[in-house]
Amino acid sequence: MIIGPQPPAIGGIASIVYLLREGLEGIDFVDSSKPTGRLKSIFHPFFMISQLFQYCLKNKGCKVLFFSSANRSFWEKSVWALVGRVFGARVYMVMVDGNFPEFYSSLSPLGKYLARFVTAKATVVGQSKSWGEFFNKIFPKSKIKLITGGVDTEFFAPKVTSKISPDETINVLYVGWIIKEKGIHDILAASEILLKRHTNFKIDLVGPIYCDKDELMELIEKLGLKEVVTVTGPIHSREELRYMYCSADIFLFPSHYEGFPMALLEAISCGLPCVGSDAGGIPDILDEGQCGQIIKSHSPAAISDALSFFIENKDIRLNIAKLSRQRAILNYSNTISVDSYRKLLELEAD
């Protein structure tokens, strides 16, 4: 059984679940999406535990895979892991939250002991080599396994034609949560710096807005960025999202913390050179800088320098775009990702 939010699949865990539903046969999927309404939301955790309990009773020795974030999500999934193990299930916790190191370091000694105790009852699953090393370090008694993130490389494909004039506007795209922790304020500060060197660029911020939008727009106006920064907000269509990638020249992802971001996989699949921070799985996806530039997080100056370099060096930009596309196909295709889950769950190949 795989527990996770069901489609529509735009980014995050929902996209992973969508991929697995399409690629794995004979697997039961359970929707973990939280219902609307205060009362239903309160009882939702108990409902999920009840479903897990009933499934384990009916399917002795079953395998249960679910996705865990940090904070409250981790402790909720820890209960799931304990319930599954008590009733004989093999439990797999896929860790997806880039903020987990900060969360774990903030725990008391008792909290860390409880986290190690719970994870020892399950297989902890990381999404890249660096994450595997991290979980091995903090959970030495747990079984640590790796899976491969996946992206639909046929759907998220580069545009057919490329720009000809080196002087035309360079479109920079960010896709993700629009909050300070994802580096949004760093992007704005970097844009102000970049304007002193170049005026032929536009930056589009795409994603759900989880900060004060009025404050954000006021900051954009205060910094004199109304002509270069657009806040598009959330997109609910995969086709529209693909259009945004294919209309861009550079992908920007300066997050302060990150797991293994789907948006970055989609960006390299669309053949975009990327500027990404050194957080979480970002360096892994960008092949330690072969598919773009890796910068220190919290650094507007580094963002500005990296964007300026790509604006001024079109040939390098286009060459890296080819490497990005190639890396997506060779390392992160749907087939490769599904096969990694199949191997993890020890399922027979079709």
Secondary structure by P-SEA (a helix, b strand, c coil): ccccccccccccaaaaaaaaaaccccbbbbbccccccaaaaaaaaaaaaaaaaaaaaaccbbbbbbccccaaaaaaaaaaaaaaaaaccbbbbbccccaaaaaaaaccaaaaaaaaaaaaabbbbbccaaaaaaaaaaccccbbbbbbbbccccccccccccccccccbbbbbbbcccccccaaaaaaaaaaaaaaccccbbbbbbccccccaaaaaaaaaaaccccccccccccccaaaaaaaaaaccbbbbbcccccccaaaaaaaaaccbbbbcccccccccccccccbbbbbcccaaaaaaaaaaaaacaaaaaaaaaaaaaaaaacccaaaaaaaaaaaaccccc
